[in-house]
């Protein structure tokens, strides 16, 4: 297949979907790799490196889209809103689109892909199984996000993270609370511990307790059964109103004592749960910092403004977007390996083999054959019965 990699045009996105080190393996599998000129510049991957690896450099993105049978991206294609570029209209019928397509976002985007007969594969939907491990882009990018969140917090906090013994006396270590002990949360815990903070972590899933403790952090436990707290894939489930109320109360007590709170709590396909209320922020110490990694899905803090830093009662609430782009070199390398592994499954001998009986392909494939295959998106596109709208 002819594989095209365009330059990302979303503001703040500096990653690139394919890096020079994975190009040779795709070529050996029978693919032709085309890179839009300058696509990797902002991540530190220059055109010369792609050319040396065997990729073709394309000046015109419209030509790249026209010639490619498969498009690899980070962000979903732009739809031309507010007078911007429209990448969606450049996709040809039968093109395979692979990227972080935001399956929980606007369902109309996927209707348009289906109408255009585009085969869309969302990297967020890669199942967390041993066989799919090399394709797990959510985990790779969450690792980057968790690490970077701690550095952002350390930069914003007007205190040392580690304990210091100085001629002026002992400086006590910063107290860090990490909410959510998934991949991002565990990396945040490990990074905060490495630079000397005292760390405690909260998660509704009791099964992560040992992982948290193994990293040297304390586990803040809510009495919720494993079946209530997580789904079959190991992701957090949406809790009942009673459990959420208890969760917020527990978080309030611990956040009030923390210097830094890092939030990572997400429920797949839904708005991020609001776990830190305005009242909790008001109870925190002036100068404290919240880094909300759930900002792209609305935020875990009631006062979060995605993409902005808000100050309330002396507390900074930072909600970075595309945070993995702030470490775009390694984030791109990790993502490229994830994508290349999926391409090897979809087109192992240089031609597309869309085997929808394969559990991984079935999970990631959102549109194919002119239809939206992803059941939650399909449900959101279906008209609601009159009685449910009243």
VEXDREN-2710 file (C-alpha; in Angstrom, 1 decimal):
% VEXDREN-2710
k/r/px/py/pz
1/UNK/0.0/0.0/0.0
2/UNK/1.0/3.6/-0.4
3/UNK/1.1/5.0/3.1
4/UNK/0.8/8.8/3.6
5/UNK/1.9/10.8/6.7
6/UNK/0.7/14.4/6.6
7/UNK/1.9/17.2/8.8
8/UNK/-0.3/17.7/11.8
9/UNK/-2.2/21.0/11.6
10/UNK/-4.1/21.0/14.9
11/UNK/-2.8/24.0/17.0
12/UNK/-0.2/22.8/19.6
13/UNK/0.2/19.3/18.0
14/UNK/3.9/18.7/17.3
15/UNK/4.1/15.0/17.1
16/UNK/4.3/13.0/13.9
17/UNK/2.6/9.7/13.2
18/UNK/5.6/7.9/11.7
19/UNK/9.3/8.3/12.6
20/UNK/12.3/7.4/10.3
21/UNK/13.2/4.3/12.4
22/UNK/10.1/2.4/11.5
23/UNK/10.0/3.3/7.8
24/UNK/12.3/0.5/6.7
25/UNK/10.2/-2.2/8.2
26/UNK/7.1/-0.9/6.4
27/UNK/9.0/-0.8/3.1
28/UNK/10.3/-4.4/3.7
29/UNK/6.6/-5.4/4.1
30/UNK/5.9/-4.1/0.6
31/UNK/4.6/-0.6/1.4
32/UNK/5.5/2.7/-0.2
33/UNK/5.9/5.4/2.5
34/UNK/5.2/9.0/1.7
35/UNK/5.9/11.8/4.1
36/UNK/4.7/15.4/3.7
37/UNK/7.8/17.6/3.7
38/UNK/8.4/19.1/7.1
39/UNK/5.9/16.7/8.9
40/UNK/8.5/15.6/11.5
41/UNK/10.4/18.9/11.9
42/UNK/8.7/20.0/15.1
43/UNK/9.4/16.6/16.7
44/UNK/13.1/16.6/15.7
45/UNK/12.8/14.3/12.7
46/UNK/14.1/16.0/9.6
47/UNK/13.2/15.3/6.0
48/UNK/16.7/14.0/5.3
49/UNK/16.3/11.2/7.9
50/UNK/13.0/10.1/6.2
51/UNK/14.7/10.2/2.8
52/UNK/17.6/8.1/4.1
53/UNK/15.2/5.6/5.5
54/UNK/13.6/5.2/2.1
55/UNK/10.5/7.4/2.4
56/UNK/9.3/9.7/-0.5
57/UNK/8.9/13.3/0.4
58/UNK/5.8/15.0/-0.9
59/UNK/5.4/18.8/-1.0
60/UNK/1.7/19.1/-1.6
61/UNK/-0.6/17.5/1.1
62/UNK/-3.5/17.3/-1.4
63/UNK/-1.3/15.0/-3.6
64/UNK/-0.3/12.9/-0.6
65/UNK/-3.9/12.3/0.3
66/UNK/-4.8/11.7/-3.3
67/UNK/-2.1/9.1/-3.8
68/UNK/-2.2/7.3/-0.4
69/UNK/-4.3/4.2/0.2
70/UNK/-3.6/4.6/4.0
71/UNK/-3.2/7.8/6.0
72/UNK/-1.5/7.7/9.3
73/UNK/-2.2/10.6/11.7
74/UNK/-2.0/11.7/15.3
75/UNK/-5.1/13.9/15.5
76/UNK/-8.4/13.3/13.7
77/UNK/-8.5/15.1/10.3
78/UNK/-9.6/18.7/10.5
79/UNK/-13.1/19.3/9.1
80/UNK/-12.7/22.9/8.0
81/UNK/-14.6/24.6/10.8
82/UNK/-14.1/28.3/11.3
83/UNK/-12.6/28.7/7.9
84/UNK/-9.7/26.3/8.6
85/UNK/-8.3/23.6/6.4
86/UNK/-10.5/20.6/5.6
87/UNK/-8.5/17.4/5.7
88/UNK/-11.7/15.3/5.8
89/UNK/-12.6/16.2/2.2
90/UNK/-9.2/15.0/1.0
91/UNK/-9.8/11.4/2.0
92/UNK/-10.6/9.2/-0.9
93/UNK/-13.2/6.4/-0.9
94/UNK/-11.6/3.2/0.4
95/UNK/-8.8/5.0/2.2
96/UNK/-7.7/3.5/5.5
97/UNK/-7.4/6.3/8.2
98/UNK/-5.5/5.5/11.4
99/UNK/-5.1/7.9/14.2
100/UNK/-6.3/9.1/17.6
101/UNK/-9.8/9.7/16.3
102/UNK/-11.5/10.6/19.6
103/UNK/-14.3/8.0/19.4
104/UNK/-16.1/9.7/22.3
105/UNK/-16.2/13.0/20.4
106/UNK/-18.6/14.3/17.8
107/UNK/-20.4/11.3/16.2
108/UNK/-21.2/13.3/13.0
109/UNK/-17.5/13.1/12.2
110/UNK/-17.8/9.3/11.9
111/UNK/-21.0/9.6/9.9
112/UNK/-19.1/11.6/7.3
113/UNK/-16.3/9.1/7.3
114/UNK/-18.8/6.3/6.7
115/UNK/-20.6/8.2/4.0
116/UNK/-17.2/8.7/2.3
117/UNK/-16.5/5.0/2.5
118/UNK/-13.4/5.6/4.6
119/UNK/-12.1/2.7/6.7
120/UNK/-11.4/4.5/10.0
121/UNK/-9.3/2.9/12.8
122/UNK/-9.1/4.6/16.2
123/UNK/-5.9/3.9/18.1
124/UNK/-7.8/4.6/21.4
125/UNK/-9.8/1.5/20.9
126/UNK/-6.9/-1.0/20.8
127/UNK/-7.8/-3.7/23.4
128/UNK/-5.6/-4.1/26.4
129/UNK/-4.6/-7.7/25.7
130/UNK/-1.2/-9.3/25.5
131/UNK/-1.5/-9.7/21.7
132/UNK/-2.3/-6.0/21.2
133/UNK/0.3/-4.7/23.6
134/UNK/2.6/-3.3/20.8
135/UNK/-0.3/-1.3/19.4
136/UNK/-1.5/0.3/22.7
137/UNK/-1.1/4.0/21.9
138/UNK/-3.2/5.1/24.8
139/UNK/-0.6/3.5/27.2
140/UNK/2.4/4.8/25.4
141/UNK/1.1/8.4/25.2
142/UNK/-0.2/8.2/28.8
143/UNK/3.3/7.3/29.9
144/UNK/4.5/10.5/28.4
145/UNK/1.6/12.5/29.9
146/UNK/2.1/11.2/33.4
147/UNK/5.8/12.0/33.4
148/UNK/5.3/15.5/31.9
149/UNK/2.5/16.3/34.3
150/UNK/4.9/16.1/37.3
151/UNK/7.5/18.3/35.6
152/UNK/4.8/20.9/34.9
153/UNK/3.7/20.7/38.5
154/UNK/7.2/21.0/39.8
155/UNK/7.8/24.1/37.6
156/UNK/4.6/25.8/38.9
157/UNK/5.0/24.9/42.6
158/UNK/6.9/27.5/44.6
159/UNK/8.4/24.8/46.7
160/UNK/11.1/22.1/46.4
161/UNK/9.8/18.6/45.7
162/UNK/12.5/16.7/47.7
163/UNK/13.4/17.1/51.3
164/UNK/16.6/19.2/51.7
165/UNK/18.9/19.5/54.7
166/UNK/20.4/23.0/54.4
167/UNK/22.3/25.4/56.6
168/UNK/19.0/27.3/56.9
169/UNK/17.2/24.3/58.2
170/UNK/15.3/21.3/56.9
171/UNK/13.0/21.8/53.9
172/UNK/10.1/19.3/54.0
173/UNK/9.3/17.4/50.8
174/UNK/6.2/18.4/48.8
175/UNK/3.1/16.3/49.2
176/UNK/1.6/15.0/45.9
177/UNK/-1.8/13.4/45.5
178/UNK/-2.3/11.5/42.2
179/UNK/-5.9/10.7/41.3
180/UNK/-6.2/7.7/39.0
181/UNK/-3.6/4.9/39.0
182/UNK/-3.8/3.9/35.4
183/UNK/-0.8/4.2/33.1
184/UNK/-0.5/8.0/33.4
185/UNK/-1.1/8.0/37.1
186/UNK/1.5/5.3/37.8
187/UNK/4.0/7.1/35.7
188/UNK/3.2/10.3/37.6
189/UNK/3.7/8.5/40.9
190/UNK/7.0/7.1/39.8
191/UNK/8.3/10.4/38.6
192/UNK/7.2/12.4/41.7
193/UNK/8.8/9.8/43.9
194/UNK/12.1/9.9/41.8
195/UNK/12.4/13.6/42.5
196/UNK/11.7/13.3/46.2
197/UNK/8.0/14.0/46.8
198/UNK/5.9/12.2/49.4
199/UNK/3.1/10.7/47.2
200/UNK/-0.3/9.2/47.8
201/UNK/-2.6/7.9/45.2
202/UNK/-6.3/7.4/44.9
203/UNK/-8.1/5.0/42.6
204/UNK/-11.5/3.3/42.8
205/UNK/-10.0/0.0/41.6
206/UNK/-8.7/-1.9/44.6
207/UNK/-6.6/-4.1/42.2
208/UNK/-4.1/-1.2/41.7
209/UNK/-3.2/-0.9/45.4
210/UNK/-0.2/-3.2/45.1
211/UNK/1.1/-1.3/42.0
212/UNK/0.8/2.0/43.8
213/UNK/2.6/0.7/46.9
214/UNK/5.4/-0.9/44.9
215/UNK/6.3/2.6/43.6
216/UNK/6.6/3.9/47.2
217/UNK/3.3/5.7/47.4
218/UNK/0.5/5.4/49.9
219/UNK/-2.9/4.2/48.6
220/UNK/-6.0/6.1/49.5
221/UNK/-8.7/3.5/49.4
222/UNK/-12.4/3.8/48.8
223/UNK/-14.4/0.8/49.8
224/UNK/-15.7/-0.2/46.4
225/UNK/-15.8/-3.8/45.0
226/UNK/-13.6/-4.6/42.0
227/UNK/-16.6/-5.5/39.9
228/UNK/-18.2/-2.1/40.6
229/UNK/-15.0/-0.1/39.9
230/UNK/-13.7/-1.6/36.7
231/UNK/-14.9/-3.2/33.5
232/UNK/-13.7/-6.4/31.8
233/UNK/-10.9/-4.5/30.1
234/UNK/-9.4/-3.1/33.3
235/UNK/-10.7/0.4/32.7
236/UNK/-12.5/2.4/35.4
237/UNK/-16.3/2.3/35.3
238/UNK/-18.7/5.1/36.1
239/UNK/-19.8/4.8/39.7
240/UNK/-23.2/5.3/41.3
241/UNK/-24.1/8.8/42.8
242/UNK/-23.5/7.4/46.3
243/UNK/-20.0/6.2/45.5
244/UNK/-19.2/9.4/43.7
245/UNK/-20.2/11.5/46.8
246/UNK/-18.0/9.3/49.0
247/UNK/-15.2/9.6/46.5
248/UNK/-15.4/13.4/46.4
249/UNK/-15.4/13.6/50.2
250/UNK/-12.3/11.4/50.5
251/UNK/-10.5/13.4/47.8
252/UNK/-11.5/16.7/49.5
253/UNK/-9.8/15.6/52.7
254/UNK/-6.5/14.6/51.0
255/UNK/-6.4/17.4/48.5
256/UNK/-6.6/19.9/51.3
257/UNK/-3.3/18.6/52.7
258/UNK/-1.5/18.3/49.3
259/UNK/0.9/20.7/47.6
260/UNK/0.2/19.2/44.2
261/UNK/-2.7/17.2/42.8
262/UNK/-2.4/15.4/39.5
263/UNK/-5.7/14.1/38.1
264/UNK/-5.9/11.4/35.4
265/UNK/-9.3/9.9/35.9
266/UNK/-11.2/9.0/32.7
267/UNK/-14.1/6.8/31.9
268/UNK/-13.9/5.5/28.2
269/UNK/-16.3/7.2/25.9
270/UNK/-17.7/9.6/28.5
271/UNK/-17.0/13.0/30.0
272/UNK/-14.3/12.9/32.6
273/UNK/-15.8/12.6/36.1
274/UNK/-15.6/15.8/38.2
275/UNK/-13.8/14.8/41.4
276/UNK/-12.4/18.1/42.6
277/UNK/-15.1/20.6/43.4
278/UNK/-14.8/24.3/43.7
279/UNK/-15.2/23.8/47.5
280/UNK/-12.2/21.4/47.5
281/UNK/-10.1/24.0/45.6
282/UNK/-11.1/26.6/48.1
283/UNK/-9.9/24.3/50.9
284/UNK/-6.5/23.8/49.4
285/UNK/-3.4/25.7/50.5
286/UNK/-2.6/28.9/48.6
287/UNK/0.2/28.2/46.2
288/UNK/-0.9/24.6/45.6
289/UNK/-1.0/23.3/42.0
290/UNK/-3.5/21.0/40.2
291/UNK/-2.5/19.5/36.9
292/UNK/-5.6/18.1/35.2
293/UNK/-4.7/15.5/32.6
294/UNK/-8.4/14.9/31.9
295/UNK/-8.8/18.4/30.4
296/UNK/-9.3/17.2/26.9
297/UNK/-12.4/15.3/28.1
298/UNK/-13.8/18.1/30.3
299/UNK/-11.5/17.8/33.3
300/UNK/-11.6/16.2/36.7
301/UNK/-11.7/19.6/38.4
302/UNK/-14.9/21.7/38.4
303/UNK/-12.8/24.9/37.7
304/UNK/-10.8/23.4/34.9
305/UNK/-10.6/25.3/31.6
306/UNK/-9.2/23.0/29.0
307/UNK/-5.9/24.4/27.5
308/UNK/-5.7/27.2/30.1
309/UNK/-4.2/27.9/33.6
310/UNK/-6.8/29.2/36.0
311/UNK/-6.0/30.6/39.5
312/UNK/-8.6/30.3/42.2
313/UNK/-8.0/31.1/45.9
314/UNK/-4.3/31.1/45.1
315/UNK/-4.4/27.6/43.6
316/UNK/-3.2/27.1/40.0
317/UNK/-5.3/24.7/37.9
318/UNK/-3.4/23.7/34.8
319/UNK/-5.1/21.8/32.1
320/UNK/-2.7/21.2/29.2
321/UNK/-4.0/19.9/25.8
322/UNK/-1.9/17.5/23.7
323/UNK/0.5/17.2/26.6
324/UNK/2.4/14.4/24.9
325/UNK/3.4/16.9/22.3
326/UNK/5.6/18.6/24.9
327/UNK/7.9/15.5/24.6
328/UNK/7.2/15.1/20.9
329/UNK/10.4/13.3/20.0
330/UNK/9.9/10.2/22.3
331/UNK/6.1/10.5/22.1
332/UNK/6.3/10.2/18.3
333/UNK/8.7/7.3/18.4
334/UNK/6.5/5.4/20.8
335/UNK/3.3/6.2/18.8
336/UNK/5.0/5.3/15.5
337/UNK/5.8/1.8/16.8
338/UNK/2.2/1.4/17.9
339/UNK/0.9/2.4/14.5
340/UNK/3.4/0.3/12.6
341/UNK/2.3/-2.8/14.6
342/UNK/-1.3/-2.1/13.7
343/UNK/-0.4/-1.6/10.0
344/UNK/1.4/-5.0/10.1
345/UNK/-1.8/-6.6/11.3
346/UNK/-4.0/-4.8/8.7
347/UNK/-1.7/-5.2/5.8
348/UNK/0.9/-7.9/6.5
349/UNK/2.1/-8.3/3.0
350/UNK/1.7/-4.8/1.6
351/UNK/-2.0/-5.1/0.8
352/UNK/-5.0/-4.5/3.0
353/UNK/-6.6/-7.6/4.6
354/UNK/-9.5/-6.2/6.6
355/UNK/-10.3/-9.2/8.7
356/UNK/-13.2/-8.1/10.9
357/UNK/-13.2/-11.5/12.6
358/UNK/-9.9/-10.5/14.2
359/UNK/-10.6/-9.2/17.7
360/UNK/-8.1/-6.3/17.4
361/UNK/-9.3/-5.1/14.0
362/UNK/-12.9/-5.5/15.0
363/UNK/-12.2/-3.3/18.1
364/UNK/-10.4/-0.5/16.4
365/UNK/-12.4/-0.3/13.2
366/UNK/-15.0/2.5/13.6
367/UNK/-16.2/2.7/10.0
368/UNK/-16.1/0.3/7.1
369/UNK/-18.3/-0.6/4.1
370/UNK/-20.1/2.7/4.3
371/UNK/-21.3/2.0/7.9
372/UNK/-20.4/3.2/11.4
373/UNK/-19.4/-0.1/13.1
374/UNK/-18.6/1.4/16.6
375/UNK/-21.7/0.6/18.6
376/UNK/-21.6/3.5/21.1
377/UNK/-21.1/6.0/18.2
378/UNK/-23.9/4.4/16.2
379/UNK/-26.2/4.7/19.2
380/UNK/-25.4/8.4/19.5
381/UNK/-26.2/8.9/15.8
382/UNK/-29.6/7.1/16.1
383/UNK/-32.6/9.4/16.5
384/UNK/-34.1/9.3/20.0
385/UNK/-37.7/8.1/20.5
386/UNK/-40.1/10.9/21.0
387/UNK/-40.9/9.8/24.6
388/UNK/-37.2/9.9/25.6
389/UNK/-36.8/13.4/24.3
390/UNK/-39.8/14.8/26.3
END
